[in-house]
Structure formats: structure tokens, C-alpha cells
Amino acid sequence: MEAAKKARRNAYSPYSGVEIGAAVITSDGKIFSGANIENASYGLACCAERTAIFKAVSEGNRDIVAMAIVGKSEDFTKPCGACRQVMVEFNPKMKVLRRGLDGFAEDGTAGSLLPAHFKPQELSEK
């Protein structure tokens, strides 16, 4: 949780003003954090959750067991659909700890956030 709070301070959000931090921990205890990064061409932005996951994966760490997300309040700790799909790609059972600076706290799993997620293996079964 502390790594997510620290990452939030690095958010680049000149357009929305929304600052989000996220951190993942792998099965071997390594922590990777990320902040949301906006762009004037909005579609090029990257959320904190995907930034943290992509950092872990790009360093060879795919066994992600948990994620912490920190935002201003509950509304700013809800991962977008793209982030949810990326989260379940690596571990639907990943623990997801959402915290708001206003005291909001909720725990769940990536799979509970996106219960009917896309599974590529379903295509090969047809």
C-alpha cells in the first residue's frame, strides 16, 4: 500500500487532475509500482494499474499475487475495463486492495471486478 501511495505522487495528470497510484507484488515478494500518465491525445494515456503490471512483466515477473490501488476516494480506485482485463490476464485470483485518501477501503479479486472476462483459450476450443 505504501508503494502505491508513493507512486501516486508521480502521477502525470494535467488534464483531469486525477492522481492514481498502484503497486503489484509478485509471488517472490518483488514490488512494482506505477502512476497514471495522461496525454493530450487521451487514448494514449496509461492507467496506474496497467503501468504497474507492465513494469512487472517487462522485468520478467508474471506471477502477480496482489495489487494495491490508491486514489482520492472510492470513485478513483475503480480500475477501468482495460485495466481489469489486463489484471485477469495475469491472475484472476489476484487480490485487489482499493484505498481512498478519504478513508474508503475495499478488498476483492481481479476476477470479481471482471467476472465475465475474455479468455483467449475459449477461441481455440471451438
C-alpha positions as CSV (number, residue, x, y, z in Angstrom):
1,M,0.0,0.0,0.0
2,E,2.8,2.4,0.8
3,A,4.4,1.8,-2.7
4,A,1.0,2.7,-4.3
5,K,0.7,5.9,-2.2
6,K,4.3,6.9,-3.1
7,A,3.6,6.2,-6.8
8,R,0.5,8.4,-6.7
9,R,2.8,11.4,-6.1
10,N,4.3,10.7,-9.6
11,A,1.1,10.9,-11.5
12,Y,1.1,13.0,-14.6
13,S,-2.5,14.2,-14.9
14,P,-2.6,17.8,-16.3
15,Y,-5.9,17.3,-18.0
16,S,-8.1,15.5,-15.4
17,G,-6.2,16.4,-12.2
18,V,-6.9,12.8,-11.1
19,E,-3.9,11.2,-9.4
20,I,-3.8,7.4,-9.0
21,G,-1.1,5.1,-7.7
22,A,-0.9,1.4,-7.9
23,A,1.6,-1.3,-6.9
24,V,1.7,-5.0,-7.5
25,I,3.5,-7.7,-5.6
26,T,4.8,-10.9,-7.2
27,S,4.9,-14.4,-5.6
28,D,8.6,-13.8,-4.8
29,G,7.9,-10.6,-3.0
30,K,9.0,-8.1,-5.6
31,I,7.0,-4.9,-5.7
32,F,6.4,-2.8,-8.9
33,S,4.5,0.5,-8.8
34,G,3.0,2.8,-11.3
35,A,1.1,6.1,-11.6
36,N,-1.4,7.2,-14.2
37,I,0.1,9.0,-17.1
38,E,-2.1,11.2,-19.3
39,N,-1.5,12.6,-22.7
40,A,-3.1,15.4,-24.8
41,S,-4.3,12.6,-27.1
42,Y,-6.4,11.0,-24.4
43,G,-6.3,7.5,-25.9
44,L,-2.5,7.4,-25.4
45,A,-2.9,7.7,-21.6
46,C,-2.0,4.7,-19.4
47,C,-3.6,4.0,-16.0
48,A,-1.6,3.3,-12.9
49,E,-2.8,-0.3,-12.7
50,R,-1.5,-1.2,-16.2
51,T,1.7,0.8,-15.6
52,A,2.5,-1.3,-12.5
53,I,1.6,-4.6,-14.2
54,F,3.6,-3.7,-17.4
55,K,6.6,-2.8,-15.3
56,A,6.5,-6.1,-13.5
57,V,6.0,-8.1,-16.7
58,S,8.7,-6.2,-18.6
59,E,11.1,-7.1,-15.9
60,G,10.2,-10.8,-16.2
61,N,7.8,-11.1,-13.3
62,R,4.4,-12.5,-14.4
63,D,3.3,-14.2,-11.2
64,I,1.4,-11.3,-9.7
65,V,-0.5,-12.1,-6.5
66,A,-1.8,-8.8,-5.3
67,M,-2.4,-5.1,-6.3
68,A,-2.9,-2.0,-4.2
69,I,-4.7,1.0,-5.8
70,V,-4.7,4.4,-4.1
71,G,-6.8,7.4,-5.2
72,K,-8.6,10.3,-3.7
73,S,-11.9,8.4,-2.9
74,E,-13.8,5.3,-3.9
75,D,-14.6,6.5,-7.4
76,F,-10.9,7.0,-8.1
77,T,-9.9,3.5,-7.1
78,K,-12.1,1.6,-9.6
79,P,-10.0,0.2,-12.4
80,C,-11.2,0.8,-15.9
81,G,-12.3,-2.0,-18.2
82,A,-8.9,-2.2,-19.9
83,C,-7.1,-2.5,-16.6
84,R,-9.5,-5.1,-15.3
85,Q,-8.8,-7.2,-18.5
86,V,-5.1,-6.9,-18.1
87,M,-5.4,-7.8,-14.4
88,V,-7.3,-11.0,-15.0
89,E,-4.9,-11.9,-17.9
90,F,-2.2,-12.4,-15.3
91,N,-4.2,-13.7,-12.4
92,P,-8.0,-13.7,-11.9
93,K,-7.4,-14.6,-8.3
94,M,-5.1,-11.6,-7.8
95,K,-6.0,-9.8,-4.5
96,V,-7.0,-6.2,-5.2
97,L,-6.9,-3.7,-2.3
98,R,-8.5,-0.4,-3.1
99,R,-7.9,2.6,-0.8
100,G,-9.1,6.2,-0.9
101,L,-7.4,9.0,0.9
102,D,-10.8,9.8,2.4
103,G,-10.8,6.5,4.3
104,F,-12.5,4.3,1.7
105,A,-11.3,0.7,1.8
106,E,-12.4,-2.4,-0.2
107,D,-10.7,-5.7,-0.9
108,G,-11.6,-8.2,-3.6
109,T,-10.1,-10.1,-6.5
110,A,-9.4,-9.2,-10.1
111,G,-11.9,-11.8,-11.2
112,S,-14.6,-10.3,-9.0
113,L,-14.0,-7.0,-10.7
114,L,-14.5,-8.6,-14.2
115,P,-16.3,-11.9,-13.7
116,A,-17.1,-12.4,-17.5
117,H,-13.7,-11.6,-18.8
118,F,-12.3,-12.5,-22.2
119,K,-10.3,-15.7,-22.3
120,P,-8.4,-16.4,-25.5
121,Q,-8.3,-20.1,-24.8
122,E,-12.1,-20.2,-25.4
123,L,-11.4,-19.3,-29.1
124,S,-9.2,-22.3,-29.6
125,E,-11.7,-24.7,-28.0
126,K,-14.2,-24.1,-30.9
